[in-house]
Amino acid sequence: MLYEIQTYGKDVLRRKTNEIAVIDDTIREIVSNMFETMYAAEGIGLAAPQVDKSIRLFVVDLSPMDESEGKRVFINPEIYAFNDEQDEYEEGCLSIPTIREIVTRPTKIKIRYQNLVGESIDEEVDEFLARVIQHEYDHLEQTLFVDHLSSLKKSLLKKTLNKIASGEIGVEDSENFEL
């Protein structure tokens, strides 16, 4: 089942997310639907708030860009360490169609999360996967990638952001892989 992707201006993108207490068939169905929705929108990552669910969950699949990276599910994630080295990369977002901007992020993180069978996983992640995880994790923290931009850059984007919020620009207007 395809979910409707929530776009900039929708309250759910700024709402606190709740821990998932039990990983059951309901959660597994949500995950399956999130992957289906992400693929239909040609994304490589999707967080629960983007599909109107205020829970601590996101999915990632970098295989369109890196065949060694497949489907990954992050339940109740916590990024608890960032390295000092940072890099810049142009990011886009399914919830902010048509806008792509350079965002600076740490190149390596440590993250703790649960998988679909409830196992607790602790890992160090680097490079592009670390960037995608940080982008999706931000959604769980009520942060959008445009929040990382300078005040000047945000003011230059204000007109487009208002068009997205009003529905004049939608998800179908995006192109290329979005996070």
C-alpha positions in Angstrom: 0.0 0.0 0.0 1.3 3.4 -0.9 1.3 6.1 1.7 0.8 9.8 0.9 4.2 11.6 1.4 3.7 14.6 3.7 5.3 17.7 2.4 6.8 20.9 3.8 4.3 22.8 6.0 2.5 19.7 7.3 2.4 19.6 11.1 3.5 15.9 11.3 7.0 16.8 10.1 7.5 19.0 13.2 5.8 16.7 15.7 7.6 14.7 18.4 8.0 11.1 17.5 7.3 8.2 19.9 9.4 5.1 20.7 8.1 1.9 19.2 7.3 -0.3 22.2 6.6 -3.6 20.4 7.9 -4.6 17.0 5.0 -6.7 15.7 3.2 -7.4 12.4 1.7 -3.9 12.4 5.2 -2.4 12.4 6.4 -4.8 9.8 3.5 -3.9 7.6 4.3 -0.2 8.0 7.9 -0.9 7.1 6.8 -2.8 4.0 4.5 0.0 2.9 7.2 2.6 3.6 9.6 0.8 1.2 6.9 0.5 -1.4 6.2 4.2 -1.0 9.9 5.2 -1.1 10.5 3.1 -4.3 7.4 4.6 -6.0 8.7 8.1 -5.3 12.2 7.1 -6.4 13.7 7.8 -3.0 16.6 6.2 -1.1 15.4 6.9 2.4 12.0 7.6 4.1 11.2 8.4 7.7 7.8 7.6 9.4 6.8 11.3 9.9 7.0 11.7 6.1 4.1 9.2 5.8 2.1 10.8 8.6 3.3 8.5 11.4 4.9 10.0 14.5 7.0 7.0 15.4 10.8 6.5 15.6 11.3 4.6 12.4 13.0 5.1 9.1 14.0 2.9 6.1 17.0 3.2 3.7 17.9 1.5 0.5 21.0 2.8 -1.3 21.1 0.0 -3.9 20.1 2.4 -6.7 23.5 4.2 -6.1 25.6 1.5 -4.4 24.9 -2.2 -5.2 26.6 -3.3 -1.9 24.0 -1.4 0.2 20.5 -2.9 0.3 17.4 -2.4 2.4 17.9 -1.3 6.0 15.4 -0.6 8.7 16.1 1.6 11.8 13.7 1.3 14.7 14.1 3.5 17.8 17.4 4.8 16.5 19.8 7.0 18.5 22.8 8.6 17.0 25.2 9.0 19.9 28.5 10.1 18.4 29.7 12.2 15.4 33.2 12.6 14.2 34.8 16.0 13.7 35.4 15.6 10.0 32.6 17.0 7.8 31.8 17.1 4.2 29.3 18.9 1.9 26.8 17.2 -0.4 23.7 18.3 -2.3 20.7 16.9 -0.5 17.1 16.7 -1.6 14.0 15.4 0.3 10.8 13.7 -0.8 9.0 16.1 1.6 10.6 19.1 0.1 10.2 18.5 -3.7 12.2 20.4 -6.3 14.7 21.9 -3.7 18.2 20.6 -3.6 20.9 22.3 -1.5 24.4 21.7 -0.2 24.3 20.5 3.5 27.4 20.0 5.7 27.3 16.9 7.9 29.8 14.7 9.8 31.3 11.9 7.7 31.1 9.3 10.4 28.5 8.5 13.1 27.7 5.9 15.7 24.1 4.7 15.9 22.2 2.3 18.1 18.8 1.0 16.8 16.6 -2.1 16.6 16.0 -4.2 13.5 12.7 -5.8 12.4 13.1 -8.8 14.8 13.8 -6.5 17.8 17.6 -7.1 18.0 19.6 -4.2 19.3 22.3 -3.1 16.9 25.2 -0.7 17.6 27.3 0.3 14.6 29.7 2.9 13.2 28.7 4.2 9.8 30.6 6.4 7.4 30.5 8.2 4.1 27.2 8.4 2.1 25.3 6.0 4.3 26.1 8.1 7.3 24.7 11.2 5.5 21.5 9.4 4.6 21.0 8.1 8.1 21.6 11.6 9.5 19.1 13.1 7.1 16.4 10.5 8.0 17.2 10.7 11.7 16.6 14.4 11.5 13.0 13.7 10.5 12.5 11.9 13.8 13.9 15.0 15.6 11.5 17.4 13.9 14.3 18.7 11.6 14.3 19.1 7.9 17.4 19.5 5.7 16.6 23.1 5.0 16.9 23.8 8.7 20.7 23.3 8.2 20.9 26.1 5.7 22.0 29.7 6.3 19.4 32.3 7.0 20.2 33.9 3.6 19.8 30.7 1.7 16.5 30.0 3.6 15.2 33.4 2.7 16.0 32.8 -1.0 14.0 29.6 -0.8 11.0 31.0 1.0 8.9 31.5 -2.1 9.4 27.9 -3.2 8.8 26.6 0.3 5.6 28.5 0.5 4.5 26.9 -2.8 5.2 23.5 -1.4 3.3 24.2 1.8 0.3 25.5 -0.2 0.3 22.4 -2.5 1.3 24.2 -5.7 4.4 22.0 -5.8 4.1 18.3 -5.0 6.1 15.2 -4.7 5.5 14.3 -8.3 7.5 17.5 -9.3 10.7 16.0 -7.9 13.3 14.3 -10.0 16.4 12.2 -9.2 16.9 10.2 -6.1 15.7 12.0 -2.9 16.3 11.2 0.7 
